[in-house]
Amino acid sequence: MILSESDIRERVASGNLVLTPYSEASQQPASYDLRSAEDYLLSKGQCTLVASLERVELPVDVAATLMCRSSFGRRGVLIGGGFVDPGFRGQLTLCLVNTGPEDIRLSAGERVVQIIMHEVKKGTREYEGRYQDSNGAVSCR
């Protein structure tokens, strides 16, 4: 089951789900738009690691899928590595590939990627990987 706008709001309000800093303008009917932590240049033909402005903390019963916003997809931007395990904590590193014909500038605070949250039934195991508690854009470890 995908979490709805009201599910996301309720979980954020109760502290069960963390999206900090939360922005009402980023809340969508069944997703939340993650914003760029700083200014970036997405050079054509290159992969750029972009840090999300938001710190994300998923509970054990929620996993997430990352999708590029359609306005960027229409310009040729694709995202790699689009899954977040239950229990992840930290800023997300968004692997954005610009396959379009021109360089694209991202401004700090710009909405760039949708995070779609899914309920995990009977989830008991949390993410324990090497990207836990990430800060900023983190290269391959």
N, CA, C and O atoms as a GROMACS GRO file, in nm:
protein
  564
    1MET      N    1   0.084  -0.118   0.000
    1MET     CA    2   0.000   0.000   0.000
    1MET      C    3   0.089   0.125   0.000
    1MET      O    4   0.184   0.135   0.078
    2ILE      N    5   0.058   0.218  -0.086
    2ILE     CA    6   0.129   0.346  -0.090
    2ILE      C    7   0.067   0.439   0.013
    2ILE      O    8  -0.055   0.447   0.025
    3LEU      N    9   0.153   0.509   0.089
    3LEU     CA   10   0.101   0.603   0.188
    3LEU      C   11   0.043   0.726   0.119
    3LEU      O   12   0.104   0.782   0.028
    4SER      N   13  -0.074   0.766   0.163
    4SER     CA   14  -0.141   0.884   0.108
    4SER      C   15  -0.089   1.010   0.177
    4SER      O   16  -0.013   1.004   0.274
    5GLU      N   17  -0.132   1.122   0.124
    5GLU     CA   18  -0.100   1.252   0.182
    5GLU      C   19  -0.137   1.256   0.330
    5GLU      O   20  -0.056   1.300   0.412
    6SER      N   21  -0.255   1.210   0.365
    6SER     CA   22  -0.296   1.213   0.506
    6SER      C   23  -0.214   1.117   0.592
    6SER      O   24  -0.184   1.148   0.707
    7ASP      N   25  -0.178   1.000   0.536
    7ASP     CA   26  -0.092   0.906   0.609
    7ASP      C   27   0.044   0.970   0.638
    7ASP      O   28   0.096   0.960   0.749
    8ILE      N   29   0.101   1.034   0.536
    8ILE     CA   30   0.232   1.097   0.552
    8ILE      C   31   0.225   1.207   0.657
    8ILE      O   32   0.309   1.213   0.747
    9ARG      N   33   0.126   1.294   0.645
    9ARG     CA   34   0.110   1.404   0.743
    9ARG      C   35   0.095   1.351   0.886
    9ARG      O   36   0.159   1.402   0.978
   10GLU      N   37   0.010   1.250   0.903
   10GLU     CA   38  -0.012   1.193   1.038
   10GLU      C   39   0.116   1.134   1.095
   10GLU      O   40   0.147   1.155   1.212
   11ARG      N   41   0.190   1.061   1.013
   11ARG     CA   42   0.315   1.000   1.060
   11ARG      C   43   0.420   1.106   1.092
   11ARG      O   44   0.493   1.093   1.191
   12VAL      N   45   0.428   1.210   1.010
   12VAL     CA   46   0.524   1.318   1.038
   12VAL      C   47   0.485   1.389   1.167
   12VAL      O   48   0.572   1.417   1.250
   13ALA      N   49   0.358   1.419   1.185
   13ALA     CA   50   0.310   1.489   1.305
   13ALA      C   51   0.336   1.408   1.432
   13ALA      O   52   0.366   1.464   1.537
   14SER      N   53   0.324   1.274   1.422
   14SER     CA   54   0.344   1.189   1.539
   14SER      C   55   0.491   1.158   1.566
   14SER      O   56   0.526   1.104   1.671
   15GLY      N   57   0.579   1.190   1.469
   15GLY     CA   58   0.721   1.158   1.483
   15GLY      C   59   0.756   1.019   1.436
   15GLY      O   60   0.871   0.977   1.448
   16ASN      N   61   0.658   0.945   1.382
   16ASN     CA   62   0.682   0.809   1.333
   16ASN      C   63   0.761   0.810   1.202
   16ASN      O   64   0.828   0.712   1.169
   17LEU      N   65   0.753   0.919   1.127
   17LEU     CA   66   0.823   0.937   1.000
   17LEU      C   67   0.886   1.075   1.006
   17LEU      O   68   0.820   1.172   1.045
   18VAL      N   69   1.013   1.085   0.965
   18VAL     CA   70   1.082   1.214   0.970
   18VAL      C   71   1.112   1.260   0.828
   18VAL      O   72   1.173   1.188   0.749
   19LEU      N   73   1.068   1.381   0.796
   19LEU     CA   74   1.102   1.454   0.673
   19LEU      C   75   1.134   1.595   0.719
   19LEU      O   76   1.044   1.679   0.729
   20THR      N   77   1.261   1.621   0.747
   20THR     CA   78   1.300   1.749   0.808
   20THR      C   79   1.401   1.823   0.720
   20THR      O   80   1.503   1.764   0.685
   21PRO      N   81   1.376   1.947   0.684
   21PRO     CA   82   1.260   2.028   0.715
   21PRO      C   83   1.142   1.993   0.623
   21PRO      O   84   1.158   1.982   0.501
   22TYR      N   85   1.026   1.975   0.683
   22TYR     CA   86   0.904   1.944   0.610
   22TYR      C   87   0.852   2.071   0.544
   22TYR      O   88   0.857   2.180   0.603
   23SER      N   89   0.801   2.058   0.422
   23SER     CA   90   0.743   2.171   0.350
   23SER      C   91   0.606   2.131   0.297
   23SER      O   92   0.593   2.032   0.224
   24GLU      N   93   0.506   2.207   0.332
   24GLU     CA   94   0.370   2.180   0.282
   24GLU      C   95   0.367   2.186   0.130
   24GLU      O   96   0.292   2.111   0.067
   25ALA      N   97   0.447   2.273   0.069
   25ALA     CA   98   0.450   2.286  -0.077
   25ALA      C   99   0.505   2.159  -0.144
   25ALA      O  100   0.479   2.136  -0.262
   26SER      N  101   0.580   2.079  -0.071
   26SER     CA  102   0.637   1.955  -0.125
   26SER      C  103   0.544   1.835  -0.111
   26SER      O  104   0.568   1.731  -0.171
   27GLN      N  105   0.439   1.850  -0.031
   27GLN     CA  106   0.346   1.739  -0.008
   27GLN      C  107   0.256   1.719  -0.129
   27GLN      O  108   0.190   1.813  -0.174
   28GLN      N  109   0.255   1.599  -0.182
   28GLN     CA  110   0.171   1.562  -0.296
   28GLN      C  111   0.066   1.462  -0.250
   28GLN      O  112   0.074   1.414  -0.138
   29PRO      N  113  -0.034   1.428  -0.333
   29PRO     CA  114  -0.140   1.337  -0.292
   29PRO      C  115  -0.093   1.199  -0.245
   29PRO      O  116  -0.154   1.141  -0.155
   30ALA      N  117   0.014   1.146  -0.305
   30ALA     CA  118   0.063   1.013  -0.266
   30ALA      C  119   0.216   1.008  -0.267
   30ALA      O  120   0.274   0.901  -0.286
   31SER      N  121   0.280   1.122  -0.245
   31SER     CA  122   0.426   1.128  -0.242
   31SER      C  123   0.467   1.260  -0.177
   31SER      O  124   0.384   1.342  -0.139
   32TYR      N  125   0.598   1.278  -0.166
   32TYR     CA  126   0.654   1.402  -0.112
   32TYR      C  127   0.770   1.438  -0.202
   32TYR      O  128   0.850   1.351  -0.237
   33ASP      N  129   0.782   1.565  -0.240
   33ASP     CA  130   0.891   1.610  -0.327
   33ASP      C  131   1.013   1.646  -0.243
   33ASP      O  132   1.009   1.740  -0.164
   34LEU      N  133   1.121   1.571  -0.262
   34LEU     CA  134   1.247   1.604  -0.195
   34LEU      C  135   1.313   1.719  -0.269
   34LEU      O  136   1.304   1.731  -0.391
   35ARG      N  137   1.380   1.805  -0.192
   35ARG     CA  138   1.443   1.923  -0.248
   35ARG      C  139   1.595   1.910  -0.248
   35ARG      O  140   1.652   1.834  -0.170
   36SER      N  141   1.658   1.984  -0.334
   36SER     CA  142   1.803   1.988  -0.344
   36SER      C  143   1.861   2.064  -0.225
   36SER      O  144   1.813   2.172  -0.191
   37ALA      N  145   1.964   2.008  -0.162
   37ALA     CA  146   2.025   2.071  -0.045
   37ALA      C  147   2.105   2.196  -0.081
   37ALA      O  148   2.122   2.286   0.001
   38GLU      N  149   2.154   2.202  -0.204
   38GLU     CA  150   2.234   2.318  -0.246
   38GLU      C  151   2.224   2.334  -0.397
   38GLU      O  152   2.151   2.260  -0.463
   39ASP      N  153   2.296   2.430  -0.451
   39ASP     CA  154   2.299   2.451  -0.596
   39ASP      C  155   2.386   2.343  -0.660
   39ASP      O  156   2.492   2.309  -0.608
   40TYR      N  157   2.340   2.290  -0.772
   40TYR     CA  158   2.417   2.189  -0.846
   40TYR      C  159   2.406   2.219  -0.994
   40TYR      O  160   2.310   2.282  -1.039
   41LEU      N  161   2.504   2.173  -1.069
   41LEU     CA  162   2.500   2.176  -1.214
   41LEU      C  163   2.492   2.031  -1.261
   41LEU      O  164   2.582   1.951  -1.233
   42LEU      N  165   2.385   1.996  -1.330
   42LEU     CA  166   2.371   1.864  -1.389
   42LEU      C  167   2.425   1.873  -1.532
   42LEU      O  168   2.352   1.911  -1.624
   43SER      N  169   2.550   1.839  -1.548
   43SER     CA  170   2.614   1.849  -1.680
   43SER      C  171   2.560   1.740  -1.772
   43SER      O  172   2.540   1.626  -1.730
   44LYS      N  173   2.538   1.775  -1.898
   44LYS     CA  174   2.485   1.677  -1.993
   44LYS      C  175   2.581   1.559  -2.003
   44LYS      O  176   2.703   1.576  -2.009
   45GLY      N  177   2.522   1.440  -2.005
   45GLY     CA  178   2.600   1.318  -2.017
   45GLY      C  179   2.668   1.273  -1.889
   45GLY      O  180   2.747   1.178  -1.892
   46GLN      N  181   2.641   1.338  -1.777
   46GLN     CA  182   2.710   1.306  -1.651
   46GLN      C  183   2.611   1.264  -1.542
   46GLN      O  184   2.493   1.299  -1.544
   47CYS      N  185   2.664   1.187  -1.447
   47CYS     CA  186   2.591   1.153  -1.326
   47CYS      C  187   2.637   1.249  -1.217
   47CYS      O  188   2.757   1.266  -1.195
   48THR      N  189   2.543   1.312  -1.150
   48THR     CA  190   2.573   1.406  -1.042
   48THR      C  191   2.508   1.355  -0.914
   48THR      O  192   2.390   1.320  -0.914
   49LEU      N  193   2.585   1.351  -0.805
   49LEU     CA  194   2.531   1.312  -0.675
   49LEU      C  195   2.478   1.436  -0.606
   49LEU      O  196   2.552   1.530  -0.578
   50VAL      N  197   2.348   1.435  -0.579
   50VAL     CA  198   2.279   1.550  -0.522
   50VAL      C  199   2.224   1.510  -0.385
   50VAL      O  200   2.155   1.409  -0.373
   51ALA      N  201   2.254   1.589  -0.283
   51ALA     CA  202   2.201   1.563  -0.149
   51ALA      C  203   2.061   1.619  -0.137
   51ALA      O  204   2.033   1.730  -0.182
   52SER      N  205   1.973   1.541  -0.075
   52SER     CA  206   1.840   1.594  -0.045
   52SER      C  207   1.852   1.695   0.069
   52SER      O  208   1.932   1.677   0.160
   53LEU      N  209   1.772   1.799   0.062
   53LEU     CA  210   1.766   1.895   0.172
   53LEU      C  211   1.711   1.827   0.297
   53LEU      O  212   1.757   1.853   0.409
   54GLU      N  213   1.614   1.741   0.277
   54GLU     CA  214   1.547   1.675   0.388
   54GLU      C  215   1.630   1.562   0.448
   54GLU      O  216   1.695   1.485   0.377
   55ARG      N  217   1.627   1.556   0.580
   55ARG     CA  218   1.672   1.437   0.650
   55ARG      C  219   1.551   1.345   0.655
   55ARG      O  220   1.442   1.388   0.692
   56VAL      N  221   1.571   1.219   0.618
   56VAL     CA  222   1.464   1.122   0.612
   56VAL      C  223   1.491   1.013   0.716
   56VAL      O  224   1.603   0.962   0.725
   57GLU      N  225   1.390   0.979   0.792
   57GLU     CA  226   1.398   0.866   0.885
   57GLU      C  227   1.273   0.782   0.866
   57GLU      O  228   1.163   0.824   0.902
   58LEU      N  229   1.293   0.663   0.810
   58LEU     CA  230   1.181   0.573   0.784
   58LEU      C  231   1.166   0.475   0.901
   58LEU      O  232   1.265   0.422   0.951
   59PRO      N  233   1.042   0.452   0.945
   59PRO     CA  234   1.020   0.350   1.049
   59PRO      C  235   1.032   0.210   0.988
   59PRO      O  236   1.045   0.195   0.866
   60VAL      N  237   1.029   0.110   1.071
   60VAL     CA  238   1.048  -0.028   1.028
   60VAL      C  239   0.936  -0.078   0.936
   60VAL      O  240   0.955  -0.176   0.865
   61ASP      N  241   0.821  -0.011   0.936
   61ASP     CA  242   0.710  -0.057   0.851
   61ASP      C  243   0.691   0.028   0.726
   61ASP      O  244   0.585   0.025   0.664
   62VAL      N  245   0.795   0.105   0.688
   62VAL     CA  246   0.786   0.189   0.567
   62VAL      C  247   0.915   0.177   0.485
   62VAL      O  248   1.025   0.190   0.539
   63ALA      N  249   0.900   0.151   0.355
   63ALA     CA  250   1.010   0.157   0.258
   63ALA      C  251   0.971   0.264   0.157
   63ALA      O  252   0.856   0.309   0.155
   64ALA      N  253   1.065   0.307   0.073
   64ALA     CA  254   1.034   0.414  -0.021
   64ALA      C  255   1.100   0.391  -0.157
   64ALA      O  256   1.207   0.330  -0.168
   65THR      N  257   1.033   0.442  -0.258
   65THR     CA  258   1.084   0.444  -0.394
   65THR      C  259   1.108   0.589  -0.433
   65THR      O  260   1.030   0.678  -0.399
   66LEU      N  261   1.218   0.614  -0.504
   66LEU     CA  262   1.251   0.749  -0.552
   66LEU      C  263   1.228   0.755  -0.702
   66LEU      O  264   1.271   0.668  -0.778
   67MET      N  265   1.158   0.861  -0.744
   67MET     CA  266   1.132   0.884  -0.886
   67MET      C  267   1.163   1.030  -0.918
   67MET      O  268   1.134   1.120  -0.839
   68CYS      N  269   1.224   1.052  -1.034
   68CYS     CA  270   1.248   1.190  -1.077
   68CYS      C  271   1.113   1.257  -1.103
   68CYS      O  272   1.021   1.195  -1.156
   69ARG      N  273   1.102   1.383  -1.067
   69ARG     CA  274   0.980   1.457  -1.101
   69ARG      C  275   0.968   1.464  -1.253
   69ARG      O  276   1.069   1.474  -1.323
   70SER      N  277   0.847   1.460  -1.303
   70SER     CA  278   0.826   1.454  -1.447
   70SER      C  279   0.883   1.576  -1.520
   70SER      O  280   0.924   1.565  -1.636
   71SER      N  281   0.884   1.691  -1.453
   71SER     CA  282   0.940   1.811  -1.519
   71SER      C  283   1.089   1.793  -1.549
   71SER      O  284   1.138   1.847  -1.648
   72PHE      N  285   1.160   1.718  -1.466
   72PHE     CA  286   1.301   1.690  -1.495
   72PHE      C  287   1.314   1.575  -1.594
   72PHE      O  288   1.402   1.577  -1.680
   73GLY      N  289   1.227   1.475  -1.583
   73GLY     CA  290   1.228   1.365  -1.678
   73GLY      C  291   1.207   1.413  -1.821
   73GLY      O  292   1.267   1.359  -1.914
   74ARG      N  293   1.124   1.513  -1.837
   74ARG     CA  294   1.099   1.569  -1.970
   74ARG      C  295   1.222   1.638  -2.027
   74ARG      O  296   1.231   1.660  -2.148
   75ARG      N  297   1.314   1.672  -1.940
   75ARG     CA  298   1.439   1.738  -1.984
   75ARG      C  299   1.553   1.637  -1.997
   75ARG      O  300   1.666   1.674  -2.029
   76GLY      N  301   1.523   1.508  -1.970
   76GLY     CA  302   1.624   1.404  -1.988
   76GLY      C  303   1.695   1.362  -1.861
   76GLY      O  304   1.797   1.293  -1.868
   77VAL      N  305   1.645   1.401  -1.744
   77VAL     CA  306   1.710   1.364  -1.619
   77VAL      C  307   1.651   1.231  -1.569
   77VAL      O  308   1.529   1.216  -1.559
   78LEU      N  309   1.738   1.136  -1.540
   78LEU     CA  310   1.701   1.006  -1.487
   78LEU      C  311   1.762   0.990  -1.348
   78LEU      O  312   1.862   1.054  -1.317
   79ILE      N  313   1.701   0.904  -1.265
   79ILE     CA  314   1.756   0.878  -1.133
   79ILE      C  315   1.798   0.732  -1.124
   79ILE      O  316   1.728   0.643  -1.172
   80GLY      N  317   1.912   0.709  -1.061
   80GLY     CA  318   1.960   0.573  -1.034
   80GLY      C  319   1.952   0.546  -0.885
   80GLY      O  320   1.953   0.640  -0.805
   81GLY      N  321   1.943   0.422  -0.848
   81GLY     CA  322   1.941   0.386  -0.706
   81GLY      C  323   1.819   0.436  -0.636
   81GLY      O  324   1.830   0.512  -0.540
   82GLY      N  325   1.701   0.396  -0.681
   82GLY     CA  326   1.578   0.455  -0.633
   82GLY      C  327   1.500   0.379  -0.528
   82GLY      O  328   1.377   0.379  -0.533
   83PHE      N  329   1.567   0.313  -0.432
   83PHE     CA  330   1.494   0.243  -0.326
   83PHE      C  331   1.556   0.275  -0.191
   83PHE      O  332   1.678   0.280  -0.178
   84VAL      N  333   1.470   0.296  -0.090
   84VAL     CA  334   1.516   0.327   0.046
   84VAL      C  335   1.455   0.222   0.139
   84VAL      O  336   1.333   0.208   0.147
   85ASP      N  337   1.541   0.150   0.209
   85ASP     CA  338   1.496   0.043   0.300
   85ASP      C  339   1.436   0.098   0.429
   85ASP      O  340   1.468   0.209   0.470
   86PRO      N  341   1.348   0.018   0.492
   86PRO     CA  342   1.294   0.056   0.623
   86PRO      C  343   1.408   0.081   0.722
   86PRO      O  344   1.509   0.011   0.722
   87GLY      N  345   1.390   0.181   0.807
   87GLY     CA  346   1.489   0.211   0.910
   87GLY      C  347   1.602   0.302   0.865
   87GLY      O  348   1.688   0.338   0.946
   88PHE      N  349   1.604   0.342   0.736
   88PHE     CA  350   1.709   0.434   0.690
   88PHE      C  351   1.694   0.567   0.763
   88PHE      O  352   1.583   0.615   0.788
   89ARG      N  353   1.810   0.626   0.797
   89ARG     CA  354   1.815   0.760   0.857
   89ARG      C  355   1.924   0.841   0.786
   89ARG      O  356   2.034   0.791   0.765
   90GLY      N  357   1.892   0.965   0.751
   90GLY     CA  358   1.993   1.054   0.695
   90GLY      C  359   1.942   1.130   0.574
   90GLY      O  360   1.827   1.116   0.533
   91GLN      N  361   2.032   1.211   0.518
   91GLN     CA  362   2.001   1.276   0.391
   91GLN      C  363   2.018   1.172   0.283
   91GLN      O  364   2.106   1.086   0.291
   92LEU      N  365   1.934   1.179   0.181
   92LEU     CA  366   1.945   1.086   0.070
   92LEU      C  367   2.038   1.143  -0.036
   92LEU      O  368   2.035   1.263  -0.064
   93THR      N  369   2.119   1.056  -0.095
   93THR     CA  370   2.202   1.093  -0.209
   93THR      C  371   2.127   1.054  -0.334
   93THR      O  372   2.101   0.936  -0.356
   94LEU      N  373   2.092   1.152  -0.414
   94LEU     CA  374   2.016   1.131  -0.537
   94LEU      C  375   2.114   1.123  -0.653
   94LEU      O  376   2.185   1.220  -0.680
   95CYS      N  377   2.118   1.010  -0.721
   95CYS     CA  378   2.210   0.989  -0.834
   95CYS      C  379   2.136   1.032  -0.961
   95CYS      O  380   2.058   0.955  -1.017
   96LEU      N  381   2.159   1.154  -1.005
   96LEU     CA  382   2.087   1.210  -1.119
   96LEU      C  383   2.176   1.209  -1.243
   96LEU      O  384   2.288   1.259  -1.241
   97VAL      N  385   2.123   1.152  -1.351
   97VAL     CA  386   2.196   1.144  -1.478
   97VAL      C  387   2.123   1.233  -1.578
   97VAL      O  388   2.004   1.216  -1.602
   98ASN      N  389   2.197   1.327  -1.636
   98ASN     CA  390   2.140   1.418  -1.736
   98ASN      C  391   2.168   1.361  -1.874
   98ASN      O  392   2.280   1.370  -1.925
   99THR      N  393   2.065   1.303  -1.935
   99THR     CA  394   2.078   1.250  -2.071
   99THR      C  395   2.029   1.350  -2.175
   99THR      O  396   2.028   1.321  -2.294
  100GLY      N  397   1.987   1.467  -2.130
  100GLY     CA  398   1.934   1.569  -2.219
  100GLY      C  399   2.042   1.642  -2.297
  100GLY      O  400   2.161   1.616  -2.278
  101PRO      N  401   2.000   1.734  -2.385
  101PRO     CA  402   2.093   1.803  -2.474
  101PRO      C  403   2.166   1.923  -2.411
  101PRO      O  404   2.256   1.979  -2.473
  102GLU      N  405   2.126   1.963  -2.287
  102GLU     CA  406   2.188   2.082  -2.228
  102GLU      C  407   2.213   2.063  -2.079
  102GLU      O  408   2.148   1.980  -2.015
  103ASP      N  409   2.307   2.139  -2.026
  103ASP     CA  410   2.331   2.140  -1.882
  103ASP      C  411   2.207   2.195  -1.812
  103ASP      O  412   2.136   2.279  -1.866
  104ILE      N  413   2.182   2.145  -1.690
  104ILE     CA  414   2.066   2.189  -1.612
  104ILE      C  415   2.114   2.235  -1.476
  104ILE      O  416   2.189   2.165  -1.408
  105ARG      N  417   2.071   2.353  -1.436
  105ARG     CA  418   2.106   2.406  -1.305
  105ARG      C  419   1.995   2.374  -1.205
  105ARG      O  420   1.877   2.394  -1.233
  106LEU      N  421   2.036   2.324  -1.089
  106LEU     CA  422   1.945   2.303  -0.977
  106LEU      C  423   1.974   2.408  -0.873
  106LEU      O  424   2.090   2.435  -0.843
  107SER      N  425   1.872   2.468  -0.819
  107SER     CA  426   1.888   2.566  -0.712
  107SER      C  427   1.862   2.499  -0.578
  107SER      O  428   1.782   2.406  -0.568
  108ALA      N  429   1.930   2.548  -0.476
  108ALA     CA  430   1.905   2.499  -0.340
  108ALA      C  431   1.757   2.515  -0.309
  108ALA      O  432   1.699   2.620  -0.334
  109GLY      N  433   1.696   2.411  -0.254
  109GLY     CA  434   1.554   2.414  -0.220
  109GLY      C  435   1.460   2.376  -0.333
  109GLY      O  436   1.339   2.368  -0.312
  110GLU      N  437   1.515   2.353  -0.452
  110GLU     CA  438   1.430   2.316  -0.566
  110GLU      C  439   1.380   2.172  -0.552
  110GLU      O  440   1.457   2.082  -0.517
  111ARG      N  441   1.251   2.152  -0.578
  111ARG     CA  442   1.193   2.017  -0.572
  111ARG      C  443   1.240   1.938  -0.692
  111ARG      O  444   1.222   1.981  -0.806
  112VAL      N  445   1.302   1.822  -0.668
  112VAL     CA  446   1.365   1.749  -0.778
  112VAL      C  447   1.322   1.603  -0.788
  112VAL      O  448   1.310   1.550  -0.899
  113VAL      N  449   1.299   1.536  -0.675
  113VAL     CA  450   1.269   1.393  -0.675
  113VAL      C  451   1.148   1.366  -0.586
  113VAL      O  452   1.135   1.426  -0.479
  114GLN      N  453   1.061   1.275  -0.629
  114GLN     CA  454   0.948   1.233  -0.547
  114GLN      C  455   0.988   1.110  -0.466
  114GLN      O  456   1.050   1.018  -0.518
  115ILE      N  457   0.954   1.110  -0.337
  115ILE     CA  458   0.970   0.991  -0.254
  115ILE      C  459   0.830   0.935  -0.231
  115ILE      O  460   0.742   1.002  -0.178
  116ILE      N  461   0.812   0.811  -0.272
  116ILE     CA  462   0.684   0.742  -0.261
  116ILE      C  463   0.702   0.636  -0.153
  116ILE      O  464   0.788   0.548  -0.165
  117MET      N  465   0.622   0.645  -0.048
  117MET     CA  466   0.640   0.556   0.066
  117MET      C  467   0.538   0.443   0.063
  117MET      O  468   0.420   0.462   0.032
  118HIS      N  469   0.588   0.324   0.097
  118HIS     CA  470   0.509   0.201   0.092
  118HIS      C  471   0.507   0.136   0.230
  118HIS      O  472   0.608   0.134   0.301
  119GLU      N  473   0.391   0.084   0.267
  119GLU     CA  474   0.382   0.010   0.392
  119GLU      C  475   0.449  -0.127   0.375
  119GLU      O  476   0.430  -0.194   0.274
  120VAL      N  477   0.527  -0.167   0.475
  120VAL     CA  478   0.592  -0.298   0.476
  120VAL      C  479   0.520  -0.383   0.580
  120VAL      O  480   0.527  -0.355   0.699
  121LYS      N  481   0.452  -0.485   0.535
  121LYS     CA  482   0.377  -0.570   0.628
  121LYS      C  483   0.472  -0.658   0.708
  121LYS      O  484   0.562  -0.721   0.653
  122LYS      N  485   0.449  -0.662   0.836
  122LYS     CA  486   0.526  -0.745   0.930
  122LYS      C  487   0.675  -0.713   0.925
  122LYS      O  488   0.758  -0.801   0.949
  123GLY      N  489   0.708  -0.589   0.894
  123GLY     CA  490   0.849  -0.549   0.890
  123GLY      C  491   0.909  -0.546   1.030
  123GLY      O  492   0.850  -0.490   1.123
  124THR      N  493   1.026  -0.607   1.045
  124THR     CA  494   1.094  -0.608   1.174
  124THR      C  495   1.241  -0.570   1.163
  124THR      O  496   1.304  -0.538   1.263
  125ARG      N  497   1.295  -0.574   1.043
  125ARG     CA  498   1.438  -0.550   1.024
  125ARG      C  499   1.461  -0.411   0.967
  125ARG      O  500   1.396  -0.371   0.871
  126GLU      N  501   1.555  -0.338   1.026
  126GLU     CA  502   1.589  -0.204   0.980
  126GLU      C  503   1.718  -0.206   0.898
  126GLU      O  504   1.802  -0.295   0.913
  127TYR      N  505   1.732  -0.108   0.812
  127TYR     CA  506   1.853  -0.089   0.734
  127TYR      C  507   1.972  -0.070   0.826
  127TYR      O  508   1.966   0.007   0.922
  128GLU      N  509   2.080  -0.141   0.798
  128GLU     CA  510   2.203  -0.131   0.879
  128GLU      C  511   2.324  -0.108   0.790
  128GLU      O  512   2.437  -0.135   0.831
  129GLY      N  513   2.302  -0.060   0.668
  129GLY     CA  514   2.410  -0.048   0.571
  129GLY      C  515   2.504   0.069   0.595
  129GLY      O  516   2.490   0.144   0.691
  130ARG      N  517   2.599   0.082   0.505
  130ARG     CA  518   2.708   0.180   0.520
  130ARG      C  519   2.666   0.323   0.492
  130ARG      O  520   2.747   0.414   0.510
  131TYR      N  521   2.542   0.345   0.448
  131TYR     CA  522   2.496   0.482   0.422
  131TYR      C  523   2.404   0.534   0.533
  131TYR      O  524   2.347   0.642   0.520
  132GLN      N  525   2.391   0.456   0.641
  132GLN     CA  526   2.308   0.500   0.753
  132GLN      C  527   2.364   0.630   0.811
  132GLN      O  528   2.486   0.645   0.823
  133ASP      N  529   2.276   0.722   0.846
  133ASP     CA  530   2.311   0.853   0.903
  133ASP      C  531   2.395   0.938   0.808
  133ASP      O  532   2.483   1.013   0.852
  134SER      N  533   2.368   0.928   0.679
  134SER     CA  534   2.440   1.006   0.578
  134SER      C  535   2.413   1.155   0.593
  134SER      O  536   2.302   1.197   0.626
  135ASN      N  537   2.516   1.233   0.567
  135ASN     CA  538   2.505   1.380   0.562
  135ASN      C  539   2.565   1.427   0.433
  135ASN      O  540   2.680   1.397   0.402
  136GLY      N  541   2.487   1.503   0.356
  136GLY     CA  542   2.535   1.552   0.227
  136GLY      C  543   2.533   1.440   0.123
  136GLY      O  544   2.486   1.329   0.150
  137ALA      N  545   2.583   1.470   0.004
  137ALA     CA  546   2.592   1.372  -0.103
  137ALA      C  547   2.708   1.278  -0.073
  137ALA      O  548   2.821   1.323  -0.056
  138VAL      N  549   2.682   1.151  -0.067
  138VAL     CA  550   2.782   1.053  -0.028
  138VAL      C  551   2.819   0.967  -0.149
  138VAL      O  552   2.733   0.906  -0.211
  139SER      N  553   2.949   0.964  -0.182
  139SER     CA  554   2.997   0.882  -0.292
  139SER      C  555   2.994   0.735  -0.251
  139SER      O  556   2.968   0.702  -0.135
  140CYS      N  557   3.019   0.648  -0.347
  140CYS     CA  558   3.022   0.504  -0.322
  140CYS      C  559   3.124   0.472  -0.213
  140CYS      O  560   3.237   0.519  -0.215
  141ARG      N  561   3.079   0.391  -0.117
  141ARG     CA  562   3.170   0.352  -0.007
  141ARG      C  563   3.215   0.210  -0.024
  141ARG      O  564   3.291   0.159   0.057
   0.00000   0.00000   0.00000
